[in-house]
Amino acid sequence: MKKDTNYSQALDLINKSHYILIVTHINPDADTISCALALSNYFYENRIKHKVFNKMSSLPRNLDFLSKFDKITDQLPKFYDLIIYVDCGDIDRPAVDLAKDVDIINIDHHSSNDNFGTVNIVDDKKASAAEVLYMFFKQNSLKISKQTAECLYTGIYDDSIQFSTPRTDANTFKIVNELVECGVEPSEIANKLRRRESLAKYRLLPRILDSLELHFEGEVATIYVLNRWLEESGADYRECEDAVNMILNIAVVNIAIFLRVSNGMTRVSLRSKKDDVSEIAKAFNGGGHTMAAGCSCDTIDVIEAKNMILEYISKGRN
């Protein structure tokens, strides 16, 4: 395997640093959290000073089994001389102002990534950022502990939607096999991710699914969640994000759209079986992958936001 100098350059920056800030993106998913914690576990094991930052005060509950999850903070340290971005398609994804005069390592798999780092380890052919990060460990011959392997496996498993996305290939399974050899138990990870759901989620899901509408002869499906539903059910919106994949499973549906209000805007999650939904997201200053993307509409009315997205899709069909 030919060695990419970006991997060794990234390791050099890590070894020369005094305090590292690992940043995850806003509205975190398993891929960004898992990558951050994979690095964090390696850093703890090798006595490298660091902090994992996420702007949110709450994190996905189903990831609390990952080692060092409880160390993630929403408080920035006073000093850091290296920033590592994980799974961030652009420099603004963490949604926080960071120091401008420090080196950046950019680890990602989004095709929209503009290589904003001092060192960029970006591969948009990978199914997850966790796969990209695995190659950083592999190329630098770094020891992967069981704790680090569990984090990497979780990121790959979740972001590939249980190994079902088009970018999941033979190399993905080769990586997964090597992680299993490091001590990962696939059934245990799957159970912890998928079989610890709250009762609140199942009180909320019927309301979300009741909002289902089909458009353009059933090719496009929309659903939404209202904040008052979240309050009444006691559920966290992250617990119901898989609803968008549920409606994508409908045979006639090609594009699934899920809307919710957050921070004065309507956030839109887009999923597809074959069409490039990243183009829709880009039209609303968002981004993502061909079959999974997201954006925001400048309104707190989910119906208005839904109509904005549908109007854009309609223009593209004419």
Helices and strands as residue ranges (DSSP letters): H 5-16, E 20-23, H 30-45, E 50-53, G 61-63, G 69-71, E 82-86, E 103-108, E 119-122, H 129-139, H 146-159, H 170-181, H 186-194, H 199-210, E 213-215, E 220-225, H 227-233, G 237-240, H 243-248, E 255-262, E 265-272, H 278-283, E 287-288, E 292-297, H 302-317
